[in-house]
Amino acid sequence: MNAVLREQVRELPDLEKLALVDEILSDLDRPDPEIDAAWLMEVRERQAAYRAGRLKTRSYAEVMNRYRQS
């Protein structure tokens, strides 16, 4: 990163830094058709397995209890 830019960012008030970070993250968060297609295929496969009884499910409470104990 450019040293001048880095110094300019350091001098910003915290709220402006947060706004800048939010804008940068929004700019980086672009849809990726390949990733979207892969997730859609995964969802469809899991849904088909669930409907066919090949996928074991857990209740929300069971999942939350497991992570609370970790």
C-alpha angles and dihedrals in degrees: 000000000000110000093223092052091047090054092047090053092049090054093055119104113257094254091053090049089053091049090050092049090049091051093048092049091048089052091052094046098083123152115260112205093203093053092043090051092049092051092047090053091048092050092049092049092049092046091051091048091050093050091047091051094245095115122074114217133202129209121250090245092054092051093046093048090053093054095042089057093052 
